[in-house]
Amino acid sequence: MDLTIHTTVLPHTDPEASLAFWRDTLGFEVRTDVGRGAMRWITVGPAGRPGTSVLLAPPAVDPGITDDERRTIAEMMAKGTYGWILLATEDLDGTFDRLQAGDAEVVQEPTEQPYGVRDCAFRDPAGNLVRIQQTG
């Protein structure tokens, strides 16, 4: 088998705020933007890497999800425990400075973790945890 990760999905609650974070602050390019209002599906990804994308999608829109499940998802998103992603960069300090200057919510400054990784963490406008680790 020859498998790759093509797209991962994170929820959004405010498409414009999500665009500002993922496009303007992180520097990802917008690949698609379909729908209207809060019902928008926005695909973004790192510039020059068309094979890797993040789909920012409205949460809990599947018709099979119950109202109780929708409330649980909304509560988890508000706490920042619903969605997360791990990114990597060769320049962790520079990336951290850029994100902090862009008013991203800092969760953790660059830190040497006991498991051998140096990383930092932010939250996007929907509460998704964005961890970024140093490579190289």
Backbone torsions as a table, in degrees:
resi	resn	phi	psi	omega
1	MET	NA	140.1	176.7
2	ASP	-121.9	92.8	-176.8
3	LEU	-111.7	145.8	172.3
4	THR	-132.3	160.9	173.5
5	ILE	-87.7	118.4	-177.5
6	HIS	-96.0	-51.7	-176.4
7	THR	-143.0	139.1	170.1
8	THR	-117.5	157.2	-174.3
9	VAL	-116.4	132.8	171.9
10	LEU	-127.0	146.1	179.1
11	PRO	-79.6	156.4	170.5
12	HIS	-133.6	152.7	176.4
13	THR	-115.2	-16.8	-179.3
14	ASP	-141.7	100.2	-174.5
15	PRO	-58.2	-38.7	-178.8
16	GLU	-67.7	-41.5	177.6
17	ALA	-65.4	-39.5	177.9
18	SER	-64.1	-42.7	176.2
19	LEU	-59.6	-45.0	-179.8
20	ALA	-58.9	-41.0	-179.8
21	PHE	-71.1	-55.6	-172.4
22	TRP	-72.0	-37.8	-179.1
23	ARG	-85.9	-55.9	-171.0
24	ASP	-80.3	-40.8	-177.5
25	THR	-85.7	-48.9	-179.9
26	LEU	-81.2	-22.0	179.3
27	GLY	84.9	15.0	177.2
28	PHE	-73.1	152.5	176.6
29	GLU	-92.2	147.6	177.2
30	VAL	-85.4	126.1	-178.5
31	ARG	-100.1	-41.7	175.3
32	THR	-145.1	154.5	176.8
33	ASP	-151.1	101.1	-176.5
34	VAL	-124.9	153.1	-179.3
35	GLY	100.4	-173.1	-177.7
36	ARG	-141.1	153.9	176.7
37	GLY	55.7	-138.1	178.9
38	ALA	-72.5	-15.3	-179.0
39	MET	-92.7	59.4	178.6
40	ARG	-115.9	141.2	174.6
41	TRP	-113.3	115.9	-174.5
42	ILE	-119.2	123.1	177.4
43	THR	-104.5	125.9	178.7
44	VAL	-126.9	161.8	177.2
45	GLY	-167.0	165.7	179.5
46	PRO	-63.7	136.5	178.9
47	ALA	-57.7	137.1	178.3
48	GLY	78.8	4.3	179.2
49	ARG	-128.9	72.1	-174.3
50	PRO	-66.1	-13.7	-178.0
51	GLY	-86.2	-2.2	-178.6
52	THR	-127.8	124.7	-176.5
53	SER	-139.8	159.1	170.9
54	VAL	-120.1	124.9	175.6
55	LEU	-96.0	116.4	175.6
56	LEU	-91.8	115.9	-170.2
57	ALA	-129.5	151.3	174.5
58	PRO	-65.9	135.7	-176.6
59	PRO	-78.3	152.8	168.9
60	ALA	56.6	37.4	178.8
61	VAL	-94.9	-7.2	177.7
62	ASP	-61.3	129.3	-177.9
63	PRO	-63.6	-16.2	179.7
64	GLY	-84.2	-3.6	-180.0
65	ILE	-86.2	133.9	-178.7
66	THR	-80.7	165.5	176.1
67	ASP	-60.9	-38.2	177.2
68	ASP	-62.7	-42.3	178.1
69	GLU	-64.7	-40.0	176.8
70	ARG	-60.4	-43.0	178.0
71	ARG	-63.3	-41.7	179.1
72	THR	-62.7	-44.2	177.9
73	ILE	-60.8	-45.8	179.5
74	ALA	-61.0	-41.3	178.5
75	GLU	-65.1	-42.9	179.6
76	MET	-65.9	-40.6	177.9
77	MET	-62.7	-41.5	-179.9
78	ALA	-63.1	-31.9	178.0
79	LYS	-84.5	-12.0	-177.4
80	GLY	79.6	24.6	-177.2
81	THR	-113.1	10.1	-175.7
82	TYR	-92.6	-53.3	-175.9
83	GLY	-124.6	148.8	174.1
84	TRP	-156.3	161.1	-179.6
85	ILE	-145.7	149.8	177.3
86	LEU	-113.9	119.5	177.0
87	LEU	-109.7	168.7	179.1
88	ALA	-139.4	149.7	178.6
89	THR	-148.8	154.5	174.8
90	GLU	-80.3	-20.5	-177.4
91	ASP	-121.4	78.4	-176.5
92	LEU	-63.9	-43.7	-177.6
93	ASP	-65.2	-43.4	178.0
94	GLY	-63.7	-41.3	178.4
95	THR	-65.0	-43.6	178.0
96	PHE	-59.3	-47.4	-179.4
97	ASP	-60.0	-42.2	179.9
98	ARG	-63.8	-43.9	179.9
99	LEU	-67.9	-41.5	179.5
100	GLN	-64.3	-39.7	177.8
101	ALA	-66.5	-26.1	178.7
102	GLY	-85.6	12.5	177.2
103	ASP	67.1	23.7	174.5
104	ALA	-68.3	147.2	179.5
105	GLU	-74.3	112.0	-179.4
106	VAL	-77.2	128.4	174.8
107	VAL	-101.3	-39.3	-178.8
108	GLN	-152.7	130.1	175.1
109	GLU	-72.2	165.1	178.7
110	PRO	-52.6	127.8	-173.2
111	THR	-142.6	140.2	170.4
112	GLU	-78.4	116.5	-179.2
113	GLN	-84.3	151.3	179.9
114	PRO	-64.7	-16.3	179.4
115	TYR	-93.5	14.7	169.5
116	GLY	92.6	13.2	-179.3
117	VAL	-120.2	141.2	171.9
118	ARG	-102.3	123.6	-176.9
119	ASP	-149.6	175.7	174.5
120	CYS	-142.0	174.1	-178.1
121	ALA	-148.2	146.2	177.6
122	PHE	-135.2	169.9	169.0
123	ARG	-118.4	140.2	173.6
124	ASP	-84.8	175.3	-176.0
125	PRO	-59.4	-21.9	178.4
126	ALA	-89.4	-1.3	-178.9
127	GLY	94.1	-0.7	179.3
128	ASN	-65.3	135.7	177.2
129	LEU	-79.1	127.4	177.6
130	VAL	-116.9	104.0	176.6
131	ARG	-95.8	140.6	-180.0
132	ILE	-129.8	125.3	-178.7
133	GLN	-112.7	153.3	178.2
134	GLN	-75.8	136.0	173.2
135	THR	-114.1	162.9	174.0
136	GLY	73.0	NA	NA
